[in-house]
Amino acid sequence: DFASFRLELRQEGTPQTFTAFFTGQEPVTNGTLAELDTRQWPNGEYWLRLVVVDGQNNYPERCSILIVFLNG
């Protein structure tokens, strides 16, 4: 019962909340959810989080991964 998804980002070690940078309205199977231009953020570690919303506006468990931005 998929409704939408969004990708969010938060810098490691900061108390700030996640910031959404992409929202999708269609499910993606074996494809790219979105592209992110890391030059918009300073170098460092960031949490990338996927949030999926179902048709009843429920948020199943969110998935997060720690990534590193190294902009030349």
C-alpha positions, 0 to 999 in steps of 0.5 A: 500500500505504497504512497510515497517515499523521501530521502533525508540527510543529517550531518553526523554529530549534530543535534539537528533534524533530518532535511528532506532532499527528495520526495518520490510518488512512485515505487522504484524497483531495481533503479535509482531513487534519486541523485545527490550533489554532495557539493551542497554540503561541507565534507564530512559524515552524514546520515542518509535516511529513507522514509517510506509512507503507506496509504494510511500515512504510516511510516514503517521502520526507517532505514539509515546509513552513514556516508562520507562526503569528500568533495575535491 
